[in-house]
């Protein structure tokens, strides 16, 4: 599964999708890709601190 086309304007309120994408990437050893999705999740207003 490829998640490369996810961008902030496309994910809107899809925090669960970002979390699942990050977990999927970590499970196959793609840690840099997982970090990308975790950082996108962190940029979402309802998840930023």
N, CA, C and O atoms as CSV, one atom per row, in Angstrom:
chain,resi,resn,atom,element,x,y,z
A,1,UNK,N,N,0.842,-1.171,0.000
A,1,UNK,CA,C,0.000,0.000,0.000
A,1,UNK,C,C,0.889,1.237,0.000
A,1,UNK,O,O,1.873,1.301,0.737
A,2,UNK,N,N,0.544,2.209,-0.820
A,2,UNK,CA,C,1.319,3.441,-0.881
A,2,UNK,C,C,0.533,4.581,-0.260
A,2,UNK,O,O,-0.651,4.766,-0.543
A,3,UNK,N,N,1.205,5.338,0.586
A,3,UNK,CA,C,0.579,6.479,1.239
A,3,UNK,C,C,1.290,7.771,0.863
A,3,UNK,O,O,1.100,8.794,1.520
A,4,UNK,N,N,2.107,7.736,-0.185
A,4,UNK,CA,C,2.953,8.872,-0.518
A,4,UNK,C,C,2.171,10.116,-0.917
A,4,UNK,O,O,2.701,11.221,-0.803
A,5,UNK,N,N,0.942,9.981,-1.377
A,5,UNK,CA,C,0.193,11.129,-1.874
A,5,UNK,C,C,-0.617,11.851,-0.805
A,5,UNK,O,O,-1.333,12.804,-1.116
A,6,UNK,N,N,-0.517,11.417,0.439
A,6,UNK,CA,C,-1.244,12.110,1.496
A,6,UNK,C,C,-0.598,13.464,1.761
A,6,UNK,O,O,0.615,13.549,1.954
A,7,UNK,N,N,-1.383,14.492,1.770
A,7,UNK,CA,C,-0.932,15.841,2.081
A,7,UNK,C,C,-1.934,16.434,3.062
A,7,UNK,O,O,-3.057,15.945,3.179
A,8,UNK,N,N,-1.532,17.483,3.764
A,8,UNK,CA,C,-2.407,18.080,4.767
A,8,UNK,C,C,-3.771,18.462,4.190
A,8,UNK,O,O,-4.791,18.214,4.833
A,9,UNK,N,N,-3.817,19.056,2.998
A,9,UNK,CA,C,-5.096,19.485,2.441
A,9,UNK,C,C,-5.981,18.300,2.067
A,9,UNK,O,O,-7.186,18.477,1.888
A,10,UNK,N,N,-5.430,17.119,1.948
A,10,UNK,CA,C,-6.201,15.937,1.570
A,10,UNK,C,C,-6.665,15.105,2.763
A,10,UNK,O,O,-7.585,14.300,2.623
A,11,UNK,N,N,-6.055,15.278,3.920
A,11,UNK,CA,C,-6.381,14.397,5.035
A,11,UNK,C,C,-7.420,14.974,5.973
A,11,UNK,O,O,-8.097,14.224,6.677
A,12,UNK,N,N,-7.562,16.292,6.000
A,12,UNK,CA,C,-8.599,16.911,6.812
A,12,UNK,C,C,-8.699,16.310,8.195
A,12,UNK,O,O,-7.772,16.444,8.994
A,13,UNK,N,N,-9.807,15.650,8.496
A,13,UNK,CA,C,-10.039,15.053,9.802
A,13,UNK,C,C,-9.728,13.571,9.848
A,13,UNK,O,O,-10.383,12.827,10.578
A,14,UNK,N,N,-8.751,13.129,9.091
A,14,UNK,CA,C,-8.433,11.699,8.999
A,14,UNK,C,C,-7.276,11.303,9.909
A,14,UNK,O,O,-6.332,10.646,9.470
A,15,UNK,N,N,-7.349,11.697,11.161
A,15,UNK,CA,C,-6.272,11.380,12.092
A,15,UNK,C,C,-6.073,9.871,12.209
A,15,UNK,O,O,-4.941,9.394,12.296
A,16,UNK,N,N,-7.164,9.129,12.212
A,16,UNK,CA,C,-7.057,7.669,12.315
A,16,UNK,C,C,-6.307,7.086,11.124
A,16,UNK,O,O,-5.513,6.158,11.279
A,17,UNK,N,N,-6.560,7.628,9.938
A,17,UNK,CA,C,-5.868,7.165,8.738
A,17,UNK,C,C,-4.370,7.431,8.837
A,17,UNK,O,O,-3.561,6.571,8.487
A,18,UNK,N,N,-3.999,8.613,9.311
A,18,UNK,CA,C,-2.576,8.931,9.468
A,18,UNK,C,C,-1.922,8.000,10.478
A,18,UNK,O,O,-0.812,7.516,10.256
A,19,UNK,N,N,-2.610,7.751,11.589
A,19,UNK,CA,C,-2.070,6.864,12.623
A,19,UNK,C,C,-1.887,5.450,12.072
A,19,UNK,O,O,-0.859,4.817,12.314
A,20,UNK,N,N,-2.873,4.957,11.337
A,20,UNK,CA,C,-2.776,3.622,10.746
A,20,UNK,C,C,-1.675,3.556,9.694
A,20,UNK,O,O,-0.970,2.552,9.592
A,21,UNK,N,N,-1.526,4.622,8.915
A,21,UNK,CA,C,-0.459,4.664,7.913
A,21,UNK,C,C,0.902,4.606,8.595
A,21,UNK,O,O,1.789,3.877,8.151
A,22,UNK,N,N,1.070,5.366,9.666
A,22,UNK,CA,C,2.337,5.361,10.401
A,22,UNK,C,C,2.615,3.977,10.982
A,22,UNK,O,O,3.737,3.478,10.885
A,23,UNK,N,N,1.615,3.364,11.575
A,23,UNK,CA,C,1.795,2.021,12.134
A,23,UNK,C,C,2.132,1.007,11.054
A,23,UNK,O,O,2.968,0.128,11.266
A,24,UNK,N,N,1.487,1.121,9.895
A,24,UNK,CA,C,1.776,0.205,8.788
A,24,UNK,C,C,3.221,0.356,8.331
A,24,UNK,O,O,3.905,-0.635,8.080
A,25,UNK,N,N,3.677,1.584,8.224
A,25,UNK,CA,C,5.064,1.827,7.798
A,25,UNK,C,C,6.057,1.286,8.832
A,25,UNK,O,O,7.072,0.694,8.465
A,26,UNK,N,N,5.767,1.489,10.120
A,26,UNK,CA,C,6.663,0.970,11.161
A,26,UNK,C,C,6.704,-0.551,11.149
A,26,UNK,O,O,7.756,-1.149,11.377
A,27,UNK,N,N,5.561,-1.179,10.883
A,27,UNK,CA,C,5.510,-2.640,10.924
A,27,UNK,C,C,6.346,-3.292,9.831
A,27,UNK,O,O,6.736,-4.452,9.956
A,28,UNK,N,N,6.623,-2.551,8.758
A,28,UNK,CA,C,7.460,-3.093,7.684
A,28,UNK,C,C,8.847,-2.457,7.669
A,28,UNK,O,O,9.591,-2.586,6.697
A,29,UNK,N,N,9.184,-1.769,8.758
A,29,UNK,CA,C,10.528,-1.211,8.884
A,29,UNK,C,C,10.763,0.085,8.136
A,29,UNK,O,O,11.913,0.485,7.953
A,30,UNK,N,N,9.716,0.748,7.703
A,30,UNK,CA,C,9.838,2.027,6.974
A,30,UNK,C,C,9.673,3.175,7.971
A,30,UNK,O,O,8.671,3.889,7.956
A,31,UNK,N,N,10.675,3.336,8.834
A,31,UNK,CA,C,10.577,4.282,9.937
A,31,UNK,C,C,10.550,5.734,9.480
A,31,UNK,O,O,9.860,6.552,10.089
A,32,UNK,N,N,11.280,6.071,8.428
A,32,UNK,CA,C,11.256,7.450,7.930
A,32,UNK,C,C,9.877,7.799,7.374
A,32,UNK,O,O,9.390,8.912,7.570
A,33,UNK,N,N,9.260,6.861,6.691
A,33,UNK,CA,C,7.905,7.097,6.185
A,33,UNK,C,C,6.917,7.224,7.340
A,33,UNK,O,O,6.027,8.074,7.307
A,34,UNK,N,N,7.071,6.387,8.353
A,34,UNK,CA,C,6.200,6.468,9.524
A,34,UNK,C,C,6.327,7.834,10.180
A,34,UNK,O,O,5.327,8.429,10.583
A,35,UNK,N,N,7.535,8.325,10.287
A,35,UNK,CA,C,7.756,9.635,10.893
A,35,UNK,C,C,7.040,10.722,10.106
A,35,UNK,O,O,6.490,11.652,10.694
A,36,UNK,N,N,7.040,10.615,8.796
A,36,UNK,CA,C,6.343,11.594,7.952
A,36,UNK,C,C,4.870,11.688,8.344
A,36,UNK,O,O,4.335,12.788,8.487
A,37,UNK,N,N,4.221,10.551,8.515
A,37,UNK,CA,C,2.805,10.554,8.839
A,37,UNK,C,C,2.548,10.989,10.266
A,37,UNK,O,O,1.529,11.623,10.542
A,38,UNK,N,N,3.446,10.663,11.177
A,38,UNK,CA,C,3.294,11.138,12.552
A,38,UNK,C,C,3.466,12.652,12.618
A,38,UNK,O,O,2.775,13.321,13.387
A,39,UNK,N,N,4.376,13.192,11.824
A,39,UNK,CA,C,4.547,14.644,11.785
A,39,UNK,C,C,3.329,15.328,11.170
A,39,UNK,O,O,2.920,16.392,11.633
A,40,UNK,N,N,2.745,14.728,10.132
A,40,UNK,CA,C,1.502,15.271,9.572
A,40,UNK,C,C,0.398,15.271,10.623
A,40,UNK,O,O,-0.357,16.237,10.738
A,41,UNK,N,N,0.307,14.193,11.385
A,41,UNK,CA,C,-0.690,14.098,12.444
A,41,UNK,C,C,-0.470,15.197,13.470
A,41,UNK,O,O,-1.427,15.809,13.945
A,42,UNK,N,N,0.775,15.445,13.810
A,42,UNK,CA,C,1.103,16.480,14.783
A,42,UNK,C,C,0.735,17.875,14.279
A,42,UNK,O,O,0.441,18.760,15.082
A,43,UNK,N,N,0.748,18.081,12.965
A,43,UNK,CA,C,0.408,19.384,12.384
A,43,UNK,C,C,-1.092,19.649,12.361
A,43,UNK,O,O,-1.515,20.790,12.173
A,44,UNK,N,N,-1.889,18.621,12.547
A,44,UNK,CA,C,-3.338,18.813,12.538
A,44,UNK,C,C,-3.725,19.621,13.771
A,44,UNK,O,O,-3.285,19.298,14.875
A,45,UNK,N,N,-4.545,20.673,13.607
A,45,UNK,CA,C,-4.874,21.577,14.718
A,45,UNK,C,C,-5.386,20.877,15.971
A,45,UNK,O,O,-5.012,21.265,17.078
A,46,UNK,N,N,-6.219,19.872,15.832
A,46,UNK,CA,C,-6.769,19.204,17.014
A,46,UNK,C,C,-5.766,18.291,17.704
A,46,UNK,O,O,-6.048,17.773,18.784
A,47,UNK,N,N,-4.579,18.079,17.088
A,47,UNK,CA,C,-3.568,17.222,17.686
A,47,UNK,C,C,-2.301,17.972,18.058
A,47,UNK,O,O,-1.415,17.399,18.692
A,48,UNK,N,N,-2.194,19.233,17.683
A,48,UNK,CA,C,-1.003,20.021,18.008
A,48,UNK,C,C,-1.062,20.451,19.458
A,48,UNK,O,O,-2.135,20.678,20.017
A,49,UNK,N,N,0.116,20.559,20.058
A,49,UNK,CA,C,0.136,21.006,21.455
A,49,UNK,C,C,0.496,22.465,21.546
A,49,UNK,O,O,0.562,23.017,22.645
